[in-house]
Amino acid sequence: VQLQASGGGSVQPGRSLRVSCTTTGFSLDYYSVGWFRQAPGKEREGVSCISSSQDSTWYADSVKGRFTVSRDNAKNVVYLQMNSLRPEDTAVYYCATKATTRNTPDYYRCSPYGYEYDKWGRGTLVTVSS
C-alpha cells in the first residue's frame, strides 16, 4: 500500500505546474485526499483537499483562485493544478488520505487538518524561482 506525490519541479514565477497523487495497493474511491506542503524552516500547512464524493473541496486562502484540486478515481489519481505560482509556493508537497464510509458525513467533506489523515505519501519538491 503506497501513496506517492509526483510532478514537482523548478519553475519561474507566474508559471504553472500540476502535481499528482497516485496510489498502489488500494483504491481511492472511499478516501478523501488532502494536499499539504512544508517549506524550509516552516511548519507543514494544509493547501487543499477533496472529498471522497468529489463534490467538496477546500483551499487555503494563500492559494485560493490559483490552485485547483481534482480527482480521477478510475485512474486512482488526485491532481493539484497550480497556476500563477509565486516564490512563496516553494515547498515539498505531500498528499495524504483519510478513509471514509459511503453515506456518512465524512464521505461528503474533507479536512484541512493533517492530523485527520492516516496515510501519507512521499513528497515532491516544487521550487518557484526566477
DRENKE-620132 format. One record per residue (C-alpha): residue in three letters; x, y, z. Coordinates in steps of 0.25 Angstrom, whole numbers. Example, Ala and Ser with C-alpha at 12.3 -4.5 7.8 and 13.67 -1.06 7.14 Angstrom:
// residues 2
ZAKE res    px    py    pz
ZAKE ALA    49   -18    31
ZAKE SER    55    -4    29
//
This chain:
// residues 130
ZAKE res    px    py    pz
ZAKE VAL     0     0     0
ZAKE GLN     7    13    -5
ZAKE LEU     4    27    -7
ZAKE GLN    13    36   -16
ZAKE ALA    13    50   -19
ZAKE SER    20    54   -33
ZAKE GLY    21    64   -43
ZAKE GLY    29    75   -35
ZAKE GLY    40    83   -42
ZAKE SER    46    96   -43
ZAKE VAL    38   107   -50
ZAKE GLN    38   122   -51
ZAKE PRO    28   131   -44
ZAKE GLY    15   132   -51
ZAKE ARG    16   119   -58
ZAKE SER     8   106   -55
ZAKE LEU    11    92   -50
ZAKE ARG     2    80   -48
ZAKE VAL     6    71   -37
ZAKE SER    -1    57   -36
ZAKE CYS    -4    47   -24
ZAKE THR    -5    33   -28
ZAKE THR    -7    20   -20
ZAKE THR    -3     6   -22
ZAKE GLY   -10    -5   -14
ZAKE PHE   -23     2   -11
ZAKE SER   -34     9   -18
ZAKE LEU   -36    24   -15
ZAKE ASP   -51    22   -16
ZAKE TYR   -54    24    -2
ZAKE TYR   -43    33     2
ZAKE SER   -43    48     4
ZAKE VAL   -30    53    -1
ZAKE GLY   -22    65     5
ZAKE TRP   -10    73     0
ZAKE PHE     0    79     9
ZAKE ARG    13    86     8
ZAKE GLN    25    89    16
ZAKE ALA    35   100    13
ZAKE PRO    49   100    18
ZAKE GLY    49   104    33
ZAKE LYS    34   105    33
ZAKE GLU    23    96    39
ZAKE ARG    14    88    30
ZAKE GLU     2    94    25
ZAKE GLY   -11    90    18
ZAKE VAL   -12    94     4
ZAKE SER   -25    88    -2
ZAKE CYS   -34    75    -1
ZAKE ILE   -45    68    -8
ZAKE SER   -55    59    -2
ZAKE SER   -58    44    -6
ZAKE SER   -71    49   -12
ZAKE GLN   -63    58   -21
ZAKE ASP   -72    70   -19
ZAKE SER   -66    77    -7
ZAKE THR   -53    84    -7
ZAKE TRP   -45    93     1
ZAKE TYR   -33   103    -1
ZAKE ALA   -24   111     7
ZAKE ASP   -26   126     6
ZAKE SER   -12   127     1
ZAKE VAL   -15   118   -12
ZAKE LYS   -30   121   -14
ZAKE GLY   -32   125   -28
ZAKE ARG   -19   120   -33
ZAKE PHE   -19   105   -29
ZAKE THR   -30    94   -33
ZAKE VAL   -31    80   -28
ZAKE SER   -38    69   -35
ZAKE ARG   -38    54   -35
ZAKE ASP   -40    43   -45
ZAKE ASN   -44    30   -37
ZAKE ALA   -43    22   -50
ZAKE LYS   -28    25   -51
ZAKE ASN   -26    25   -36
ZAKE VAL   -20    39   -36
ZAKE VAL   -23    53   -30
ZAKE TYR   -17    65   -37
ZAKE LEU   -13    79   -31
ZAKE GLN   -13    89   -43
ZAKE MET    -4   101   -38
ZAKE ASN    -5   113   -46
ZAKE SER     1   127   -45
ZAKE LEU    12   121   -36
ZAKE ARG    19   130   -26
ZAKE PRO    33   128   -19
ZAKE GLU    25   126    -6
ZAKE ASP    19   114   -12
ZAKE THR    33   107   -12
ZAKE ALA    32    95    -3
ZAKE VAL    31    80    -2
ZAKE TYR    17    76    -6
ZAKE TYR    10    64     1
ZAKE CYS    -3    57    -1
ZAKE ALA   -10    49     9
ZAKE THR   -23    40    10
ZAKE LYS   -34    39    20
ZAKE ALA   -43    26    19
ZAKE THR   -57    29    19
ZAKE THR   -70    21    18
ZAKE ARG   -81    24     8
ZAKE ASN   -93    32    12
ZAKE THR   -87    37    25
ZAKE PRO   -83    51    27
ZAKE ASP   -68    49    25
ZAKE TYR   -71    44    11
ZAKE TYR   -76    57     7
ZAKE ARG   -65    66    13
ZAKE CYS   -50    67    14
ZAKE SER   -42    73    25
ZAKE PRO   -31    84    24
ZAKE TYR   -24    77    37
ZAKE GLY   -13    68    35
ZAKE TYR   -16    60    48
ZAKE GLU   -29    55    42
ZAKE TYR   -21    47    31
ZAKE ASP   -16    33    33
ZAKE LYS    -7    31    21
ZAKE TRP     4    40    16
ZAKE GLY    12    39     3
ZAKE ARG    26    43    -1
ZAKE GLY    26    57    -5
ZAKE THR    30    65   -17
ZAKE LEU    38    77   -17
ZAKE VAL    33    90   -24
ZAKE THR    43   101   -26
ZAKE VAL    38   115   -31
ZAKE SER    49   124   -34
ZAKE SER    54   134   -45
//
